[in-house]
Structures are given as structure tokens and as C-alpha cells.
Amino acid sequence: MIPFDNTYARLPDHFHSFVAPAHVPNPKLIRLNKALAEDLGLDLVWLKSPSGLAMLAGNTLPKGAEALAQAYGGHQFGGWVPQLGDGRAILLGEILNLSDQRRDIQLKGAGRTPFSRGGDGKAALGPVLREYILSEAMHALGVPTTRAWAAVSTGETVRREELLPGAILTRVAASHIRVGTFQYFYAQNDVSALKTLADHAIARHYPIAANTEMPYVTFLEGVVAAQAKLIAQWMHLGFIHGVMNTDNMTVSGETIDYGPCAFIDTFSTDKVFSSIDRQGRYAWGNQAVIGQWNLLRLAEAILPLFSPDLEKARSLAEGVIEKFTSIFREHYLSGYQRKLGLSDQSHDGEAFLKRTLGLLEEQSVDYTLFFRHLTKLASGDDDPEAFKSLFKEAIACQAWLEDWREHKIDVDIMRTSNPVLIPRNHRVEEAIRFAQDGDYAPFHRLVDALERPFDDRPEFEDLEAAPTPAEEVRATFCGT
């Protein structure tokens, strides 16, 4: 029923470990992403059948699947870990979608693997629903991301700080090749494996590079450009990944691993939600710096492929990594120009943006509502007083508004750049809380609402609101 074509499974044995998903006692389908399933060319009737559910739960392997856990290492909060690997995720295989794009099909929370390091390999319901909500919202917001194909409850409990209902997420990705995958082989001084992996990644993600004079340098350039754009997109939306370890950065340029991620409510450049990020390493304002640091680790790992002359190889790598700053800056500034509607590309755009973000932080303004109401104001659909009410001091707001109105404003650009809805942290937590008690209605409603985040839909107007002090989420947690 699934036309697998598994290229990663054909790589050498030390790239992965073949392992079957664990059996679960009582799987029940929570949600199936019908649009994604159709894009993959799969039969919806079969997916909803007992045999389809058994596949999504990991209880049976469909014909053609070659279930495996991938090997990788990584820097976690700056500390090197030589072996991580898929400790609770199992890659079933790869298929080509209707656009002839190769996609990984992975079960997350499918049980122990040789890389579990003592863990149970399972996933709790909360993290599965969080990733479903967040990844599908990011897709709708136009951000490259892994996708959620299905969420299934397992009928068992998993032990974390407490006993929690178990679940499995079926994840779809352009690939699961990470910076940490390259680091794994670099740490072993396995140049042959590095070349094999790089050739595989080039064929899969950057095929043009294969025909260039220096294919591995061109490959690094592609990853740098993709990640610079991705991180700028995160920041435009007020998104904080939360665990930007090198094993959580893909070479495809997709957002991956939605653990303690969150969206900013009240704006602050040093905002952190992750309970394990005690030093603020992955704060909103640090994400570009960390992204470049991670990419430097990738360059370091594939350095042996650049040239047998070490000095030349280093020079080539440094030249590529240095480009990250200008590429990121271009995407960062142009994205904010669009969010502010500054169609004239004015000479003071960068200074005006700096002043704007400084004002939002100083005035403790809700980030998404600021751009939402500014768009409505530009459209003539909002009372200026409603916009000013977002600020602590009306005088500061008025002065900024007067300067903003001096620019030529393009409201159509603003409408496509400033979402009406984001997956607000308190709404995500609310959906999880109800689901743990057996009520999935808030989860389904939130996912439905976020499918069209730029549209005004009165039936979802309550989901726009900022949290009350009692509702505010101050910390988010990893699923493990």
C-alpha cells in the first residue's frame, strides 16, 4: 500500500541499525492529516482501516518498509556527545510524493533502539500533540518544517515525572540527515563515510552541487543559505526553537524536533521558555548566532572533503561560513520590512526596525498582536486606540506611529506577512491538558484554526487573544 524506495537503508551498516517498532496494546487514531496523505499519494480508506492504523502505531510493518534508527552525534548545549542517534524514532522508509519529492516516513515514540541510552523509546501524548500542532502551524505559516502525518494513542502509559498516556507521531520529512550525522563520522575520522553521506545528501537535497567544481563546498553553501533563511523566518514569527543542538539542525533546511519550543507573547530579545536552557543559550535573539555556530561545526566535519591541503580547506570553509551573516541579515531585514509594510525600502529601515523592537521590549507589547493590529490599522479596519492599548505609554506609541506613517505602506504585503493566529503557548497547553483527560475537541479545533493562519475567521477570534497572567506559560519541557 506504500511505494517505498529506501535509499538510506542501502547506505553502509554503520549509518544505522535495523530495528522493529515496539508493539502497542490498544492503538487509536487521534488525527490523520488527510491533505498530507493525499500529497503522498496514499489511500485514505486504507489508512483509516485496522491495517492502516496498525502501521501508524508500529504494530505491523507494511511491505517494502526497512525500519531503522539513524546514527548521529551532536553538540548539546555546547557539549559534545559522540553518539546520540534515534533513541525513540524509527524510520520506516522513503517514498516519492505526487511532486516526485522524496520524503521520509518516521514513527516517533515507537520504542527502544540501540541508541536509546537507557530510555524507554516511547513518547507521551503531550509532546506528540505539541509537535503535531506546531509543525503543521509552521507549514501553514510558510516555514520549512517536518510534517505531522498522524497522531495515535497507544493505550499504554509512559513514566516521566509522572505516569502519562502514551502516543506515537508519524512524521514526514525531506530527510532526517542532521549536522550531527556528519559530526558522528568526523569524530571517528571516517572520511569514507563522510564522503558517502555528503554524496547522499547532495543527491537528495542539493543535486546542482554535484556538477560544480567543488561539490562539497557548494553543498555547504546550500545548507548555510537554507538555515540563514529559516532562522530569519523563525524570528519574524517570534518562534523560539528551544533546543538548537547540532543534532536538531537538518541539512535540508527544515525545522525539526519540536521539544520545548514556544512563541513569544510579550516581546523580549532574551526570551527563553525551555526549562533546560538555564543560561539562555537558545534565546530568541541568540538563534542566528547559534545557527552560525552549528554550521561551523558542519564545515569542520566535512573539511576533509574540501581539499587535501588543510589550509586551503579551512580557507574555503571560513569563506562559506562568513556568508551566513549577510544572508541572514538580508532575510531578517526584508522580512521585517514586509511585516511593517515598508514598501519603499527606505534608507532608515534598519534603524527604524531596531527602534521598533526596542519599543516593543520597553513597553512589554504582545509581539503577534502588535503586528496584527498594525496591519488592521493600515487597512483602516482598526481603531488607533485599540492599537495604543497594547502599550504601557500612549505617548511613546503615538510618536512611533507618526514616524511609521511617514513611510509608504503596502498593506497587502502586511496581510501576507503578519498572521492572525499563531499556536499560542497557553492554547497548546490547554489542548494537551484536555486531551490527557480524553477530550480531543480543543486539539482538533486548534489544528483546524491554524490551517489558515492569515485569514480572518470570526469563529476562531478567541484564539487570537494574549494569555491572561494566570494563563501565561513561563516554561516548556522536552518530551523525554
Secondary structure as UniProt FT lines:
FT   HELIX           8..10
FT   HELIX           13..15
FT   STRAND          16..18
FT   STRAND          28..32
FT   HELIX           34..39
FT   TURN            40..41
FT   HELIX           44..47
FT   HELIX           50..57
FT   TURN            63..64
FT   STRAND          68..70
FT   STRAND          74..76
FT   TURN            77..78
FT   STRAND          79..81
FT   STRAND          89..96
FT   TURN            98..99
FT   STRAND          102..108
FT   TURN            114..115
FT   TURN            117..118
FT   STRAND          122..124
FT   HELIX           125..140
FT   TURN            141..142
FT   STRAND          147..159
FT   STRAND          163..173
FT   HELIX           179..187
FT   TURN            188..189
FT   HELIX           191..205
FT   HELIX           207..211
FT   HELIX           215..237
FT   STRAND          239..240
FT   HELIX           246..248
FT   STRAND          262..263
FT   TURN            269..270
FT   TURN            275..276
FT   TURN            278..279
FT   TURN            281..282
FT   HELIX           284..286
FT   HELIX           287..302
FT   HELIX           303..305
FT   HELIX           310..340
FT   TURN            343..344
FT   TURN            347..348
FT   HELIX           349..362
FT   TURN            363..364
FT   HELIX           367..379
FT   HELIX           384..388
FT   TURN            389..390
FT   HELIX           394..404
FT   TURN            405..406
FT   HELIX           411..417
FT   HELIX           425..436
FT   TURN            437..438
FT   HELIX           441..450
FT   TURN            453..454
FT   HELIX           458..464
FT   TURN            469..471
//
